[in-house]
Amino acid sequence: MHDRSGKAATSITATGKKPRHRLSASGREPHWRRWQRRWLRKQRQRTHHTNLPILIQVFAGFTTVDGEIEEREIDQALGFLRYDFPETVYSELRELYRGALQEAHDLNEMAKELSGSLATEDKVMLGVQLYALISRADLQKDHLIAFYLFMTNLGIASEAIDIVYQLNTSELDSPSSAPVPAESESQVQPLETLHIAHDKPADVVLPTLQSQNRVVVFRYQELILVKNIGEEPVIMRGRQIRTGEFIRLFEGQRILLGELVLDYKDLIFYFNAKKNVSENRLFVSFTSGGDPYVEKARTKQSHLQLEFGLGINLRVLRKTKGEVNSVPLDANTTLEVS
């Protein structure tokens, strides 16, 4: 639009102020910012997914680091995201991703732009999803180096180390008992973990599972991420999740481990039970006639302490007549009775 003098008129917002856009070092608005505006115009009602356009741009940048684009990488990347959106939106996701692949990406500049606009929780969420996507696309070590550099510029270098460590130590038989690296000894790990298998040392022991069916589940806020660490595929909505692959699980969805079905609510229950085990505690005392009764707090008459979590743990406070699993109830004896 031009004014009567022939000069281009300046766009004015409803508040009477000029619109403000943060420009890159080259003086142009970053590519991902334009994509984000386009996406948000079409998805105003899905405000809790506003990180998606950024994630598409960032992963597209990692995909094109070596200058080669493979169709399988596009499918694997979008396959991880598609469950977050209705099927009708998937075609637009694919279009946006293909368009992003044609753009030039400065990952360092993008990270610096995001560092001031995202909360720490959003940065960690982005890092978890990005690393899972990188792993799914079988990217090489140079991409891992680029990931660390990106996260450093984003302002969460130490959290990035923890993310990679946690998502990879799940290859061990017992992730919860794996040694913590020196850099993280004094820090709380960003992800909650849950190891599900047919026997110990898993957090959740499900005897009906076969030995080749094992998964590790990660939780960060509302994000539930399942990694298959067994020899047999995990099935989700007819799709096979092979060994070492990740899948994000949303409310109402379920996975099939052998012949056992676990849904989103099951996993949330297991996480909450593991986290709040100390809050589910009861004490058992006995009357002079030998009849048991339950107390919420420990007293001088308490004989047994029961803790309910992923299992039932029994601690003998005072020598008690009787046995559990053929074990005498002597003072200070601890047993798992689940």
C-alpha positions in Angstrom: 0.0 0.0 0.0 1.3 3.5 -0.8 0.3 7.0 0.5 -0.4 9.9 -1.8 3.2 10.9 -2.0 4.0 7.5 -3.6 6.0 6.3 -0.6 5.2 2.9 0.9 2.9 3.3 3.9 4.1 1.7 7.2 1.8 -1.0 8.6 0.3 0.0 12.0 -1.3 -2.3 14.5 -4.6 -1.8 16.3 -2.7 -0.3 19.2 -1.2 2.4 16.9 2.3 0.9 17.3 4.5 -0.6 14.6 4.7 -4.4 14.7 7.9 -5.7 16.2 9.7 -8.6 14.8 13.0 -9.9 16.0 15.5 -10.0 13.2 18.5 -12.2 12.7 22.1 -10.9 12.4 21.6 -10.7 8.6 18.7 -8.3 9.1 16.1 -10.8 7.9 13.5 -12.5 10.1 14.5 -16.1 10.8 12.9 -18.7 8.6 11.4 -20.7 11.5 9.7 -17.5 12.8 7.8 -17.1 9.5 6.8 -20.8 9.6 5.7 -20.5 13.2 3.4 -17.5 12.3 1.9 -19.4 9.4 1.3 -22.4 11.6 -0.2 -20.5 14.4 -2.6 -18.7 12.1 -4.1 -22.0 11.1 -3.9 -23.7 14.5 -5.1 -21.0 17.0 -7.0 -23.6 19.0 -4.0 -25.8 19.6 -1.8 -23.4 21.6 -0.3 -26.3 23.6 1.5 -27.5 20.5 3.2 -24.2 19.5 6.6 -25.9 19.8 5.9 -28.1 16.8 6.8 -25.6 14.0 10.1 -24.9 15.8 10.7 -28.7 16.2 10.1 -29.2 12.5 12.5 -26.4 11.5 15.2 -27.7 13.9 15.0 -31.3 12.9 14.9 -30.2 9.2 18.2 -28.4 9.9 19.7 -31.6 11.4 18.4 -33.7 8.5 20.2 -31.5 6.0 23.5 -31.2 7.8 25.2 -33.6 5.5 23.5 -32.2 2.4 21.5 -35.4 1.8 17.8 -36.0 2.2 16.3 -39.4 2.4 12.6 -40.2 2.2 12.8 -42.6 5.1 14.1 -39.8 7.3 11.1 -37.6 6.5 8.7 -40.5 7.2 10.5 -41.4 10.5 10.5 -37.8 11.7 6.9 -37.2 10.9 5.9 -40.6 12.2 7.1 -39.6 15.7 4.9 -36.4 15.5 1.8 -37.5 13.7 0.0 -39.0 16.8 0.0 -35.5 18.3 -2.4 -34.3 15.5 -5.5 -35.5 13.7 -5.0 -37.4 10.5 -6.4 -34.4 8.6 -3.4 -32.3 9.7 -0.7 -34.9 8.8 -0.7 -33.8 5.1 0.0 -30.2 6.2 2.7 -31.4 8.6 4.4 -33.2 5.7 4.0 -30.1 3.5 5.6 -27.8 6.1 8.4 -30.3 6.7 9.2 -30.6 3.0 9.1 -26.8 2.7 11.5 -26.5 5.7 13.9 -28.9 4.0 14.3 -26.4 1.2 15.2 -23.6 3.5 18.7 -22.7 4.7 19.1 -23.3 8.5 21.4 -21.7 10.9 21.0 -23.9 13.9 23.2 -21.8 16.2 21.2 -18.6 15.3 17.9 -20.5 15.8 19.0 -21.7 19.2 20.0 -18.3 20.3 16.7 -16.9 19.2 14.8 -19.5 21.1 16.9 -19.2 24.3 15.2 -16.0 25.2 11.7 -17.0 24.3 11.3 -20.5 25.8 11.0 -21.4 29.4 13.5 -24.0 30.7 10.8 -26.6 30.8 10.0 -26.0 27.1 13.7 -26.2 26.3 14.0 -29.6 28.0 10.8 -30.8 26.2 12.3 -29.7 22.9 15.6 -31.4 23.7 13.9 -34.7 24.6 11.8 -34.8 21.5 14.6 -33.7 19.2 17.0 -36.4 20.5 14.4 -39.1 20.2 13.9 -37.9 16.6 17.6 -37.9 15.9 17.8 -41.5 17.2 14.9 -42.6 15.2 16.5 -41.3 12.0 19.8 -43.1 12.7 21.8 -39.9 12.5 25.5 -40.1 12.9 27.9 -38.7 15.5 28.3 -35.4 13.7 24.6 -34.8 14.3 25.1 -35.6 18.0 27.8 -33.0 18.2 25.4 -30.6 16.4 22.7 -31.5 19.0 25.0 -30.7 21.9 26.1 -27.4 20.3 22.4 -26.5 19.7 21.4 -27.2 23.3 24.4 -25.3 24.6 23.3 -22.2 22.6 19.8 -22.8 23.8 21.2 -22.4 27.4 20.7 -26.0 28.8 24.0 -27.7 28.1 24.0 -29.7 31.4 20.4 -30.8 30.8 21.3 -32.0 27.3 24.0 -34.3 28.8 21.5 -35.7 31.2 18.9 -36.3 28.5 21.3 -38.2 26.3 22.6 -40.2 29.2 19.1 -41.2 30.4 17.8 -42.1 27.0 20.8 -44.3 26.3 21.4 -46.0 29.7 18.0 -47.6 29.2 20.0 -50.2 27.2 21.1 -51.6 30.5 19.2 -54.3 32.3 18.5 -51.9 35.2 18.4 -48.3 34.2 17.3 -47.2 37.7 20.4 -48.7 39.2 22.9 -47.5 36.6 25.7 -45.2 37.9 25.1 -41.5 37.5 27.9 -39.6 35.7 30.0 -37.3 37.8 28.5 -34.2 36.1 25.0 -35.1 37.3 25.7 -36.5 40.8 24.3 -33.4 42.5 21.5 -32.8 40.1 18.0 -34.2 39.8 17.6 -36.1 36.5 15.2 -34.3 34.2 13.3 -37.5 33.2 11.4 -39.9 35.3 12.1 -43.5 34.2 10.2 -46.8 34.5 11.6 -50.2 33.6 9.0 -52.8 32.7 9.9 -56.4 32.3 9.0 -60.0 33.4 11.4 -60.1 36.4 13.7 -58.1 38.6 15.6 -55.7 38.5 12.7 -54.0 36.6 10.7 -51.4 38.4 7.5 -53.0 37.3 7.5 -56.8 37.2 4.8 -58.4 35.1 5.3 -62.2 35.2 3.0 -62.7 32.2 5.6 -61.0 30.0 8.1 -63.0 28.0 11.8 -62.4 28.6 12.1 -60.8 25.2 9.5 -58.2 26.0 11.0 -55.2 27.8 10.5 -51.4 27.6 11.7 -48.3 29.4 9.2 -45.5 29.7 10.2 -41.9 30.3 8.0 -39.1 31.6 8.6 -35.3 31.5 5.6 -33.3 32.5 2.8 -34.5 30.1 5.3 -36.2 27.7 5.3 -40.0 27.8 8.0 -41.7 25.7 8.3 -45.4 25.4 11.6 -47.1 24.2 11.7 -50.7 23.2 14.7 -52.5 24.8 13.5 -56.0 24.2 14.2 -58.4 21.3 10.5 -58.4 20.1 8.7 -55.4 18.5 6.3 -53.4 20.5 3.0 -52.8 18.7 1.1 -49.5 18.7 -1.9 -49.0 16.5 -0.7 -51.7 14.1 2.8 -50.2 13.9 5.9 -52.1 15.0 8.3 -50.3 17.3 11.6 -52.2 17.0 14.5 -52.5 19.4 16.0 -49.2 20.3 13.2 -47.1 18.8 11.0 -44.6 20.6 7.3 -43.9 20.4 5.4 -41.2 22.1 2.2 -42.3 23.9 -0.8 -40.0 24.3 -3.9 -40.3 26.5 -6.3 -43.0 25.2 -3.5 -44.9 23.4 -2.1 -48.3 24.2 0.9 -50.5 23.4 1.0 -54.2 23.0 3.9 -56.1 24.7 3.6 -59.7 23.5 0.1 -60.6 24.6 -0.1 -57.9 27.3 -1.8 -54.5 26.7 -0.7 -51.4 28.6 -2.5 -48.1 28.1 -1.6 -44.5 28.9 -3.4 -44.6 32.3 -1.5 -47.8 33.3 1.8 -46.1 32.8 0.7 -42.9 34.6 -0.4 -45.1 37.6 3.0 -46.9 37.7 4.9 -43.6 37.6 2.8 -42.1 40.4 3.2 -45.3 42.5 7.0 -45.2 42.1 7.2 -41.5 42.9 4.9 -41.5 45.9 5.9 -44.8 47.5 6.7 -43.2 50.9 3.3 -41.6 51.1 1.4 -44.9 51.0 2.4 -46.4 54.3 0.4 -48.2 56.9 1.3 -49.8 60.3 -0.1 -53.1 61.7 -0.5 -53.6 65.5 -2.1 -56.5 67.5 -4.6 -56.5 70.3 -3.9 -58.5 73.5 -6.0 -61.2 72.0 -3.8 -61.4 68.9 -6.2 -59.6 66.5 -4.5 -57.3 64.0 -5.6 -53.7 63.4 -4.3 -51.0 61.1 -2.9 -47.5 62.0 -1.9 -44.6 59.8 1.0 -43.5 62.1 3.6 -45.5 63.9 3.0 -46.1 67.7 4.7 -48.0 70.4 2.4 -50.9 69.7 3.2 -51.1 65.9 4.6 -54.5 64.9 4.7 -54.2 61.1 5.2 -51.4 58.6 3.7 -51.8 55.1 4.7 -49.6 52.1 2.6 -49.7 49.0 4.1 -48.6 45.6 5.1 -50.7 42.6 5.1 -53.5 45.1 4.4 -54.2 48.8 7.3 -53.9 51.1 7.1 -55.2 54.7 9.4 -54.2 57.5 9.2 -55.9 60.9 9.4 -53.3 63.7 8.9 -55.8 66.6 9.3 -59.6 66.7 6.0 -61.0 65.6 4.7 -64.6 65.7 4.2 -66.0 62.2 5.9 -66.2 58.8 5.7 -64.6 55.4 6.9 -66.7 52.5 8.4 -69.1 55.0 10.5 -66.2 56.6 10.1 -65.7 60.3 9.0 -62.2 61.3 12.0 -61.2 63.4 12.7 -57.6 64.3 14.3 -55.5 61.5 13.5 -58.1 58.8 12.5 -56.5 55.5 10.6 -58.4 52.8 8.9 -57.8 49.5 5.6 -59.5 49.6 4.0 -58.5 46.3 
